Amino acid sequence: TLKFRDNAGGKYYNSIFTDFFGSGIDVEDLDSGEDSRSRLEHGDLLLSSNLWWGFGAGNTLEAIAPESFVREHLSANGNAVLDPALRGISRSADGGLDPRPSPGSPALTGATPLSDPFFVPTDYRGAFGENDLWISGWTLLSQAGILAPRGAEAQDVITVTDADLVGDVVWTADHTYVLDGLVFVEAGETLTIEAGTVVKGKPGQGENASALIVARGGKIYAEGTPTHPIIFTAEADDVNDPNDLPLDTRGLWGGVILLGNGRLNSTPGETQIEGIPTTEPRARYGGDDDADDSGVFRYVSIRYGGTDIGAGNEINGLTMGAVGSGTTIEFVEVFGNQDDCFEFFGGAPHTRYLVGAFCGDDTFDYDEGFRGKGQFWFSLQAPEIGNRAGEHDGGTDPEDGEPFAVPTIANATYIGSGAGSTNVENDVTLKFRDNAGGKYYNSIFTDFFGSGIDVEDLDSGEDSRSRLELGDLLL
């Protein structure tokens, strides 16, 4: 497995060596004392907390390390001859390669911590954690069918109610979590969701809707990756079959709501979020901290949501109420929501790489003095349904309240329902009203049924024409 010679050193920590034809390690020892044994004796050759298993020479320390001085070194530095219980070893296109340790594997404990900040801290040995198959998707091993496909193993299903989410909670990718009702991350609590985790919502209308709500003072750390996104979807959705639900499916569950302490321009400065019953006190948002931090939301796909709790009171795909700029929101998709894809109520979040597709109402909607920043926003309207790509309101009560809604958005691409579509509701690309401002730079608006932009002009001079004339509305 490992051959050290010609004064070679090197340091291996927390690694796994398995399934080799011969022995595990050979360290040359020349009479001159100038070969790799010298490096071992001087600390330049170090093997610490590694696992050795599956050698043709035998699974004993004597077979793995023929030299006695090497065996002494291995024994003294936490090495072990133990089966790492990898999920699958294969060298052919049978989907049998899965080098992650199985649950209960000795590889999941006993790792040596490294002080060098280059090394990402791990609590496991080997290249892969229990739920992190980071070679999936982008490698030829994966594309050629040698590697086990993502989701091939059965996922344990855990039903989550509001009472189950208490304190600091971690959801892991080896389970599917099913939301049963409105589930809150309350003030002082933290929900961490591992990359690749699937969260589903049960069907239901009104007070029986299922949604995840991060209340003011709560935090969510949902950090997916390009190959292992975090998916929020309906209970009926088979995420391993992209064709199991029609593309026009909407409204099968609720959605995701983030609430913060940013400023609003409505009176009295805090509001009940739409889509949640007014009797729920944890659904309030608003405050005086535009830099508020609700956590991290990255590489997340939200699908088929938007159930109603009443007429005109639907849950958006991703609702952000008074979210602050300390929150990380990027690489988020909302697909097929019954109401808006994204809706911002006040606050000042900074967002990048947002995708809204085939939603029943608006793609990007803002209100109540939203003053965030956005870059790389993409909207794709369905051919038969959907309203504006951008519905931009300034205030609610009062409509001329300050701070005015003046966000800055750059590099947006908005594609409508088609110039010849049957979607007469898709009559305008951007709608500015109720004193809304906003600044769009370097963007593309194309393929819409109706006109491009509508700026309301009331006789009082207090509507969005005023923002345009004062420079708060800029395209």
N, C-alpha and C positions, 0 to 999 in steps of 0.2 A: 504493500500500500504506500508506504512512505520510505524513501531512500535518502539518507543524509550522508554526504561524502565531500571530500576536498574542502574540509573546514566549513562546510555549510552549517548554518544555524537556522533558526526560525522558531516561531512560537504559535502553537495551536491551542485555542481555548474552546471549550463547549461545543466540540465537534463530534460527528458520528462517522465511523469507518465500518463498512459492512459489505458482505457478499464478494469477497476477493478470493482468487485462486490460491494464493500462497500465504505468507506470513503477514503480520501487520506492520512491522517497522524494522528497519535495518540501519544501524548507525555504525559507520566504519570506524575502526580503531587501529591505527597504525602505530608501530613501535616508536616512531618519532614523536608521538604525542601531538602532532600537528594536524590531525584530521578531526572529524566531527565529534569524536568523544571529547576533545578539548572544549568545543563549543558547549556541549552539554554540561561539562564540569564548571564552566565559567558563567553559566546561566544564559548563554546566547541561544541555546536550544532547549525549548520548554514545551512540554505537553501537559495541559492542565484540564481536568474535568471533562475528559473525552470518553466516548463509549466505543467499544470494539466488539464486533460480532460477525459471525458468518464467514470464517476463513477456512480455506481448504486444508491448511496446516493444523486446524483444530481450534476450538473455542476455549483455550486455556491461556493463561498469561505466558507460560513457557513456550507455547507454539507461536503465539503472536509476537513475542519479543525474544528471539533466540539468545541475545546477549544478556547476561545476568545484570550488568550495570544499567541496562535500559529498563529491565523489569523493576529494579529498585526505584528508578526514577518515576516510572509510571505509577507504582504503588504509592509513592510518597506525594504524588500530586493529583490525587483524586480521580485517576482513570479507573474504569471498570469494564470488565468483560460481561456485558449484559445485552440481551436482545432488546434493541430499541423499539421493536414492534411497529415498524413502519407499515402504513396502510396497504402498500402494494409496490412490488418491484417488477418491472417489465421492460423489455427492450424491443418490443414489437408493437405494431399498430392495433392493439387490442384494448386500449383505454385502461390498461392495468397499472400504469405507473402513478403512484401517489406517495411521494416521499415524506408526507406529514406523519408524525407520531400518532398512533391510536390513543384514545382516552386511556389513562392509567399507565402509559408508557413511562419508563424511567428517564426518558429524554426530557420529560416535562418538568423535571425537578433537578436540583443539584448543580445548576449553572453557576460559574464563578463570575461575580460582577467585575467589570473592567472600568478603571478610572479614566481612561483616555476618552475625551468627549467625542472623538470620531465614531466610536462604536455605539450603535443604538442599544440601549439596555434591553436585555431579554431575560426571561425566567425559564428558558428552555435551552436544550442543547441541539445542535444541528442547524441546518439552513432554513428550516421551516417550523413555525409554531403549529399548534393543533389545528388552527383555523386559517392559516395564512399560506395559501398555495400561490405564491407571487409569480410563478412561472406560467400560470394559466393565461391563455388568450393570445399573448404576443409572441410566444416562442414557436419554433417549428416543431418542437416536442409536442406542443399542444395542438397546433394546426394539423400535424400529420396523424393525430389520433393515438399517439403513444401515451400521452398523459390522460389521466382520468378526467372526463368532462366535469365542469363545475355543476354541482347539484346532483351528481350521479348517486351520491349516498342519500339515504332517507334522512329527512330532517325531523327532529323531535318538535312537536307542536306544543307551545305553551300559551294558554289563554290568559290575558292580562286584563284585570279590572282596575278601577281607580284605587281600590284598597291595596292592590299588590305593589304599587309604585311608592315606596317609602324610603326616604334617605337617599344614599348614593347607590345607584343600580347600574349594572352592566348587562347589556344584551349581546350575546355572542352568535357568531355566524353558523354554529352547528345546531341552532334552533330556529324555528319559525314562530314569531310572536303574533298572536291574534288579539287585536284590541276589541274588547267587549264593552261598549259604551264610551263615555268621555273619560279619558285618562289624563290626569294632570301631573306635570312635574312642578311641584310647589316651590315657593320661596325657600331657599336654603338647600334644595335638593338638586342632585345632578344625575342625568341619564346619559350614559356612554353607550354608543352603539357601534359594534365592530364592523369593519369593512366586510361586505358580502352578506350582511344580515338582511333577512326579509321580514317585514312587518306588514300584517294584513289587518284590515278592518272589517268587522261584521256588518252586515246590512242593517238598516234601520232608519226610520224617519223621526223627526221631532226630537224629543228628549231621549229617544232610544238610538240616536245617531252615535257612531263610533268615530273618535278622532283623538289625536294626540295634541295636547295643549301644554306649552311651556309657559307657566305663569311668570309674572314679574318677580324677579329675584331667583328664579330657577335657571338651570343651565342644561343645555344639551350639547354633547360632543358626538356628532354623527359624522364620521370621517370615512367615507368610502374611497375607492381608488378607481382609475379608469377601467380596470378589468374586474373589479369587485365592488360595484356600486352598492349603496344601501337602497333597498326598494321598499316603498310604501305602496300597497295596492289593495285590491278587494280580496275578500276571503275566497271568492270563486276563481281567482286568477291563478293559473299554473305558470309560474315565472319561467319554467324551463321550456315552455311552448309558446313562442311569440304570436302564434296564430289561433290560440284557443278562444280569445274574445274578439269580436268584430272591432274595427278601428273606431266605430261611432259609439262605442260603449261609454256611458257616463253615469255618474250619480249612484254608484254601487256602495259607497261608504262616505265618510266625512272628509278628512284632510288633516293637514298639519298647521298648527297655529303657534306663532312665536309672539310673546307679549313682553314689552319692556317699559322702561321709565323715561323714554324720550319725550320731548315737548310736543304738544298739540296746539292747534289754534282754535280749538273748540272750548266752549264753556261747560263745565268748570275746570278743564284741564285734565280730566281723566274720563274715560268712556268705557262702556260695555262693548266687547267685541261682537261683531255680527256673527251669526251662525251658532251662538251658544245661548241657552235660555237666560233671560235677564235675572233670574233668581240665583244664578251662580256667581258668588262674590269673587271667585278666583279668576274670572274672565275679564277683570278690569285691566285697563292699560293706560299709560300716560304718566308723566312726571316732569322732572326738570333736568334730566341727565341725558343729553344727546350722545354722549360717549358710552352709554350703557352697554354691557357685555352679556349677551344671552348664550354665548358659546360658539360652536363651530358647526356649520352645516355645509358639507362639501361632498361632491359626487353622490348626489341623492336623486332618485327618480320617484315621482309621486304620480300614481296612475289611477284613473277611473273613479275619482272622488266627486264631491260636491252635493251630497245629500241635503235635502231641505229640513229646516226645523219649523218652517212656516212660510207663508206666501212672501216671496221676495226676500227671504232671509236664508240664504244658502251658505254652506261652508266653501271657501275658496280652496284651490289646490294648496298653495302656501300663502297664508295670511300673516302679515307682519304688522302688529299694532305697537307703535311707539318704540320700535326696535332701534338700538343705538349703533353708532359706528364702531364700537368695540366688538361687535358680533361679526364673525366671518361667514359670509354667504356666497358661495361660488360653485359653479358646475352643478346647477340644480335644474331638473326637468320637471315640468308639470304636463301630463299628457291626458287628454280626454276628461277634463273636469266639467261638471255640469254648469258651474258658474264661472267666475274669473280664474285664470291660471294663477296670476300673482296679484295680490292687492296690498298696498302700503297705506297704513293709516298713521300719518304724522311720523315723527322720529327722523333719524338721519342715517339709516344703514348704508354701508358701501357694498355693492354687489357686482359680481362679474360672472360672465358665462351662464346666463339664464336662458332656458329654452321653454317656450310655451307653445303647445301644439294641440289643435283640434278641440279647444275648449268651447263651451256653450255660450259664453258671454265674452267679456273683454280679456285680452291677453295680459296687459299691464295697466292696472288701475291704481291711481293714487288720490289721496284726499287728506283733509285735516292738517294741512301745513307740512306735507312731506318734503324734506329737504336733503334727501340722500344723493348718492352718486352711483351711477351704473355704467358699465362698459361691457360690450359684447352681449347684447340682448338679441334674442331671435324669436320671432313670432311667425307661426304658420297656421292660418285659419283653415277650417274645414270647408269643403265646397258648398255645404248646404246650411250651415249654422255658424253663429258667432257674431259678435258685435264689433266693437272697435279694437284695433291693435293697441291703441293707447287712449284710455278714457281718463282724463286728467281734471280732477276737481280741486278747488282751492280750499274751501271751507264748508262746514256743514251747519254749525250753529255757534256763532253767526257766520254768514258766508264771506264777510270781509274781515274775519279775524286774522290776527298776526301771531306768529310769523307766517308770511305767505308761503305757499307751496312753490318753491323754486328749486327743483332738483336739477342736476346736470347729468346728461346721458350722452355717451359717445359710442360710435361704432355699433349702432343698432341696424338690424335687417328685419323689416316687417313685410311679410308676404300675405296678401289677402286671400279671399275666397275665389278669386278669379274675376277678371273684368266681365266675363260673360256668364258668371255663376247665377244660380237661382237664389242666392242669399241676399235678399233685399235689406236685411237688417245690417249688413256689412256696408253701410252707406258712406262711411267716412273713416279715414285712417286714424287721424288724431283729433280728439275733441277736447278743447280747453274751455272751462266754464267755472263759475263761482269764484272768480279771482285767482284761478290757477295760473301759475307761470310754469317755467321749465325751459331748459336749454338742451337742444339736440345738436350734436356735432357729428360730422363724418358718417352719416347714416343713409340707409337705402329704404325707400317705401315703394312697393310695387305690387301690381296685380290685384287691385281692389275693385269692387263693384261700383262704388260711388266716387265721391270727391276725396281729396287728400287731407284737407285740414279745415276745421271749423272753430273759430274763435268767437265766443259769445260777446255781445256788446249790448249792455243794458243802458237805458237812458240815464241812470244814476252815475254812470262812469265808473262804477265799482266792480265791474266784471273783468273777464280776462283780457279785453281790449286794453284796459288800463295797465295790466302787466306787460303787454306788448309795447305800449307806448313808453313805459318807464324802463324798458330793458330787461325785465324779469322773465319775459317770454322771448326766446331767441332760437331761430332755426337757421 
